[in-house]
Amino acid sequence: MRIEAAPFAYDFELKSTALVLIDMQRDFMEPGGFGETLGNDVSLLQAIVPAAKRVLQAWRNASGLVVHTRESHTADLSDCPTAKRNRGNPALRIGDEGPMGRILVAGEPGNQIIDALAPIDGEIVIDKPGKGAFYATGLHALLQQRGITHLLFGGVTTEVCVQTSMREANDRGYDSLLLEDCTESYFPAFKAATLDMVRAQGAIVGWTAPSTALLLALNNAA
């Protein structure tokens, strides 16, 4: 299968490709969560939900592997360094009680994937204590077991957890593509800069393309 992408076409096989949605969780996407406590306008992130939902449904219809990640910590915060908890001087820190339960703590309501993109049976859900999807998780082993060599990325935020995960994937040998309208930042300029960085120098980190290009490829292969 081929996606018309930048800086050049991206070729992949469905059986060896996974869709990875990064941190589409209430703590980042909805009012009252961690993103808002840092002073951000969460409505900026909500704009990508329709495109991400279309991609997720099409990928499910094609029987492709789906991976969801959540940035989350254990209840005792033993996997959350003090430097991370205090960074940014937020009104509410990681582990504090917020409108949707304890901020970025596993199992709390705010830590769940938003309803529109909620995982279904058979999809992989990774709880990650860091920004990247591969750090201190079993994701690489799970992907290797399934013969995955290519990754399609969406999620938030573009310049932090998404880019970190793509760079980790690159170091592990995956060919990755970022779906441009399925990722967003609280700072639009940061998203634009990240897209440029990802595809620079002949896809040094990976490729980028609009979700319509993926949907067209899937439709043509059906």
C-alpha positions as a printed Julia matrix, in Angstrom:
222×3 Matrix{Float64}:
   0.0     0.0    0.0
   1.19    3.53  -0.68
   0.38    6.89   0.95
   1.22   10.1   -0.87
   3.26   11.78   1.84
   6.08   14.24   2.51
   8.93   14.23   1.75
   8.06   11.31  -0.57
   5.63    8.4   -0.8
   5.28    6.08   2.2
   4.9     2.38   1.43
   3.57   -0.12   3.97
   1.8    -3.44   4.35
  -1.31   -3.56   6.51
  -0.25   -6.73   8.3
   3.03   -5.18   9.47
   1.7    -1.72  10.36
   0.09   -0.39  13.54
  -1.92    2.77  14.18
  -0.61    4.45  17.35
  -2.78    7.08  19.04
  -0.81    8.97  21.66
  -2.4    10.18  24.89
  -5.89   11.04  23.63
  -6.99   11.08  27.25
  -9.3    13.31  29.24
  -6.47   14.82  31.3
  -5.14   16.49  28.15
  -8.28   16.9   26.05
 -10.94   18.13  28.47
 -11.39   21.07  30.87
 -10.19   20.32  34.39
  -7.37   18.04  33.34
  -3.6    18.38  33.52
  -3.36   20.29  30.24
  -5.63   23.03  31.51
  -3.84   23.25  34.86
  -0.73   24.27  32.88
  -2.71   27.2   31.49
  -3.51   25.73  28.08
  -6.62   26.03  25.9
  -7.72   22.4   25.55
 -10.24   23.23  22.83
  -7.32   23.4   20.39
  -6.76   19.67  20.85
 -10.42   18.76  20.51
 -10.39   19.92  16.89
  -8.56   16.77  15.74
 -11.05   14.31  17.23
 -13.28   13.94  14.12
 -10.33   13.15  11.85
  -8.8    10.78  14.38
 -12.14    9.02  14.77
 -12.47    8.52  11.0
  -8.98    7.08  10.82
  -9.53    4.79  13.8
 -12.76    3.41  12.34
 -11.23    2.86   8.91
  -8.2     1.13  10.44
 -10.46   -1.1   12.51
 -12.52   -1.92   9.41
  -9.3    -2.99   7.7
  -8.44   -5.2   10.72
  -5.25   -3.25  11.41
  -3.5    -3.32  14.78
  -4.33   -0.35  17.04
  -2.22    0.93  19.94
  -3.45    3.52  22.43
  -1.16    5.18  24.96
  -1.91    7.02  28.18
   0.6     9.08  30.12
  -0.05    7.83  33.63
   1.59    7.11  36.94
   1.1     4.67  39.77
  -0.98    5.81  42.72
   2.08    6.19  44.94
   3.85    8.27  42.24
   6.96    6.1   42.56
   7.42    6.33  38.77
   7.05   10.13  38.68
  10.29   12.01  39.34
  10.02   15.09  41.52
  11.43   17.2   38.71
   8.54   16.16  36.47
   5.88   16.69  39.12
   7.08   20.22  39.87
   7.79   21.27  36.27
   5.81   24.26  35.04
   4.53   25.28  38.48
   0.95   24.17  37.62
  -2.1    24.98  39.72
  -2.54   21.23  40.21
   0.4    18.84  40.07
   0.53   15.23  38.95
  -1.17   13.15  41.63
  -3.25   16.03  43.03
  -7.01   15.72  43.2
  -8.7    17.47  40.28
 -12.19   17.66  38.77
 -11.69   14.24  37.13
  -9.83   12.53  39.96
  -6.12   12.49  40.63
  -4.16   14.11  37.82
  -2.37   11.64  35.46
  -2.82    8.69  37.82
  -3.67    5.29  36.35
  -7.28    4.24  36.8
  -8.61    7.74  37.5
 -11.45    9.08  35.32
  -9.3    11.82  33.81
  -6.65    9.32  32.77
  -9.02    7.46  30.45
  -9.06    7.76  26.67
 -11.87   10.06  25.52
 -15.11    8.28  24.65
 -14.89    9.07  20.92
 -11.62    7.12  20.62
 -12.03    4.59  23.42
 -10.16    1.28  22.95
 -12.07   -1.87  22.09
 -11.24   -5.51  22.79
  -8.09   -6.65  21.04
  -6.42   -3.25  20.92
  -3.21   -2.59  22.84
  -3.32   -0.01  25.65
   0.03    1.21  26.97
   0.34    3.14  30.23
   3.58    5.1   29.98
   5.28    7.04  32.8
   7.29    9.18  30.4
   6.74   11.24  27.3
   7.71    8.48  24.86
   5.63    5.37  24.21
   8.67    3.08  24.41
  10.28    4.3   27.64
   9.64    1.9   30.57
   6.91    0.04  28.65
   6.69   -3.27  26.84
   5.57   -1.7   23.55
   8.63   -2.64  21.48
   8.37   -6.3   22.48
   4.62   -6.36  21.74
   5.17   -4.9   18.29
   8.02   -7.28  17.52
   5.86  -10.26  18.51
   3.3    -9.16  15.93
   5.82   -8.51  13.16
   5.19   -4.76  13.09
   7.71   -2.69  11.14
   5.69    0.46  10.29
   3.78    2.86  12.55
   1.13    5.48  11.79
   0.96    8.13  14.5
  -1.7    10.51  15.77
  -2.32   12.08  19.14
  -1.17   14.85  21.46
   0.8    16.84  21.89
   2.68   16.97  18.6
   5.94   18.38  19.86
   6.11   16.48  23.14
   4.73   12.95  23.47
   4.08   12.34  19.77
   7.47   13.53  18.56
   9.27   11.76  21.42
   7.52    8.5   20.53
   8.39    8.89  16.84
  12.04    9.49  17.64
  12.07    6.44  19.93
  10.46    4.42  17.12
  13.07    5.67  14.66
  15.89    4.53  16.94
  14.28    1.07  17.07
  14.05    0.72  13.3
  10.39    1.5   12.62
   9.29    3.49   9.58
   6.78    6.01  10.94
   4.29    8.41   9.44
   2.55   11.24  11.33
  -1.04   11.98  10.32
  -1.01   15.76  10.17
  -4.67   16.44  11.02
  -4.77   13.74  13.71
  -2.2    15.46  15.91
  -2.23   18.82  17.65
  -0.44   21.1   20.07
  -1.56   23.79  22.49
   0.83   25.94  20.42
   0.14   25.79  16.64
   3.63   27.03  15.81
   5.11   24.11  17.72
   3.06   21.65  15.66
   4.18   23.26  12.4
   7.82   23.16  13.48
   7.55   19.51  14.51
   6.09   18.48  11.15
   9.02   20.19   9.47
  11.52   18.48  11.77
  10.01   15.02  11.32
  10.16   15.06   7.51
  13.36   17.07   7.1
  16.48   15.63   5.47
  14.68   12.88   3.61
  12.36   11.77   6.45
  15.07   11.76   9.1
  12.46   10.92  11.76
   9.56    9.93   9.54
   6.93   10.96   7.03
   3.86   13.21   7.31
   0.57   13.15   5.41
  -3.05   14.22   5.83
  -5.42   11.52   7.03
  -7.27   11.69   3.7
  -4.22   10.18   2.03
  -4.36    7.17   4.37
  -8.11    6.78   3.93
  -7.67    6.85   0.14
  -4.99    4.16   0.31
  -7.2     1.96   2.46
 -10.19    2.49   0.17
  -8.16    1.65  -2.93
  -6.92   -1.56  -1.3
 -10.37   -2.72  -0.24
